[in-house]
Amino acid sequence: ITQHYIQKRFENLGPERDDGNVEYKLKLSPFSEERFEQLVSQLQYRLNEGMGECVYEIGIEDDGTPVGIPEEELINSIKTLESMGEKIGSNAKIIRVRDGTSKNGKIAEVLVRKLAEGELFFEVRIAVIGNVDVGKSTLLGVLSKGVLDNGRG
């Protein structure tokens, strides 16, 4: 949590929408199995709305008020979200953590992504333009292989 902390308060985000890929949750604490299944279904809906991606704003009320929750509850809520994601083949990554309006209240913005089913990669097409010898091939090589180029493209 600390590595994602930004010392800036959230602004009111406005009321949560029923459609779209953004979900507000004050907290995601341990629930009954039935409630957990409802939350997993809701996560699946948000992922479908965002074509495989959604954002969970934890520590925010449905009206968009950035109240925040204590850090321990925030950590537990993120763990619950990760468990929800595992159930449907997705993963969660903390984007940033900020202060809420309540004393010691923290808010987390968490990106949830659906994992590729049966595939080892996503196909991405990138158009690159530029002058000769500016590193177009090198850039693409580094992005696709994750290692520095040997000088031959």
Phi and psi in degrees as a GROMACS rama.xvg file:
@    title "Ramachandran Plot"
@    xaxis  label "Phi"
@    yaxis  label "Psi"
@TYPE xy
-60.3198  -38.3331  THR-2
-68.6391  -17.4487  GLN-3
-103.112  4.57386  HIS-4
-74.335  132.836  TYR-5
-122.153  125.948  ILE-6
-82.0181  72.6583  GLN-7
-153.824  136.884  LYS-8
-78.4756  147.128  ARG-9
-71.9476  144.327  PHE-10
-87.1829  161.193  GLU-11
-62.4446  128.972  ASN-12
-88.7955  -5.18357  LEU-13
83.493  164.566  GLY-14
-60.3725  148.128  PRO-15
-68.2676  140.926  GLU-16
-93.5026  148.576  ARG-17
-73.7403  -26.7685  ASP-18
-107.58  173.822  ASP-19
97.0436  179.182  GLY-20
-109.961  23.7307  ASN-21
-117.031  129.792  VAL-22
-123.633  130.648  GLU-23
-97.4165  134.452  TYR-24
-139.017  130.381  LYS-25
-66.2734  -46.0948  LEU-26
-161.055  157.111  LYS-27
-121.18  84.1347  LEU-28
-90.3337  167.855  SER-29
-55.6558  132.965  PRO-30
-124.957  176.339  PHE-31
-66.7718  162.455  SER-32
-59.6704  -38.2755  GLU-33
-63.954  -45.2824  GLU-34
-65.4891  -38.5725  ARG-35
-59.871  -43.6927  PHE-36
-63.7515  -37.0202  GLU-37
-63.6227  -42.5245  GLN-38
-66.2336  -37.482  LEU-39
-64.3381  -41.4673  VAL-40
-62.537  -41.1714  SER-41
-64.2157  -40.5681  GLN-42
-61.6922  -43.7056  LEU-43
-60.2028  -41.1733  GLN-44
-61.5356  -47.1313  TYR-45
-63.685  -38.1703  ARG-46
-63.942  -41.1523  LEU-47
-64.803  -39.3954  ASN-48
-63.6614  -33.5523  GLU-49
-98.8479  16.13  GLY-50
52.9088  47.621  MET-51
100.19  -2.11519  GLY-52
-135.489  143.43  GLU-53
-149.719  165.123  CYS-54
-122.94  128.501  VAL-55
-104.564  125.917  TYR-56
-100.802  102.484  GLU-57
-96.0968  128.937  ILE-58
103.771  9.81544  GLY-59
-117.812  133.183  ILE-60
-76.7566  164.313  GLU-61
-60.3686  -24.7792  ASP-62
-84.5099  1.32047  ASP-63
93.2814  2.758  GLY-64
-71.5203  122.962  THR-65
-83.7728  68.7643  PRO-66
-64.7439  -52.4553  VAL-67
88.9745  159.29  GLY-68
-135.533  160.143  ILE-69
-58.2844  152.248  PRO-70
-56.9393  -39.6771  GLU-71
-62.8699  -43.2855  GLU-72
-65.7091  -35.3633  GLU-73
-64.4765  -44.5823  LEU-74
-61.3729  -44.374  ILE-75
-63.8302  -37.9436  ASN-76
-65.3247  -40.3232  SER-77
-67.0675  -39.0987  ILE-78
-62.2375  -40.2588  LYS-79
-63.43  -43.1257  THR-80
-61.9726  -40.3726  LEU-81
-62.3609  -40.6748  GLU-82
-64.0437  -41.1181  SER-83
-60.4796  -43.9259  MET-84
-65.1024  -40.127  GLY-85
-59.4681  -35.7246  GLU-86
-63.8614  -28.7566  LYS-87
-117.343  14.8071  ILE-88
74.5444  49.9681  GLY-89
-139.9  166.419  SER-90
-128.458  158.552  ASN-91
-117.976  140.702  ALA-92
-136.339  128.895  LYS-93
-71.6037  126.206  ILE-94
-87.6256  -51.2278  ILE-95
-160.485  158.849  ARG-96
-126.324  133.76  VAL-97
-133.866  171.116  ARG-98
-78.5736  142.391  ASP-99
-93.9722  -173.394  GLY-100
-82.3094  -22.1703  THR-101
-82.1385  157.344  SER-102
-63.7074  129.583  LYS-103
61.4415  16.5046  ASN-104
-84.7283  133.775  GLY-105
-119.386  151.091  LYS-106
-125.744  136.426  ILE-107
-118.637  137.267  ALA-108
-104.918  118.396  GLU-109
-122.162  127.252  VAL-110
-91.9916  128.052  LEU-111
-114.41  129.512  VAL-112
-125.137  136.766  ARG-113
-72.8744  132.908  LYS-114
-79.1454  149.375  LEU-115
-65.4196  133.961  ALA-116
-89.7513  116.582  GLU-117
70.5712  4.41556  GLY-118
-116.991  149.902  GLU-119
-93.1886  -8.7444  LEU-120
-155.84  163.155  PHE-121
-99.575  141.581  PHE-122
-83.0709  126.167  GLU-123
-128.266  131.724  VAL-124
-108.079  130.74  ARG-125
-126.683  127.182  ILE-126
-97.3445  127.485  ALA-127
-125.445  129.926  VAL-128
-126.109  153.382  ILE-129
163.706  170.843  GLY-130
-68.8694  168.554  ASN-131
-63.2808  141.679  VAL-132
63.2126  34.9737  ASP-133
-105.42  -3.70972  VAL-134
102.345  23.5232  GLY-135
-62.1816  -51.4525  LYS-136
-66.4982  -38.5522  SER-137
-61.338  -45.0869  THR-138
-59.0256  -48.8245  LEU-139
-63.9019  -37.7967  LEU-140
-63.291  -42.8927  GLY-141
-66.5491  -42.2243  VAL-142
-65.5982  -38.9335  LEU-143
-84.7242  -31.9021  SER-144
-103.197  -23.6828  LYS-145
79.1401  11.8329  GLY-146
-132.502  158.799  VAL-147
-67.5486  148.992  LEU-148
-71.3779  150.46  ASP-149
-88.5488  4.25456  ASN-150
96.724  -2.47977  GLY-151
-116.252  22.0924  ARG-152
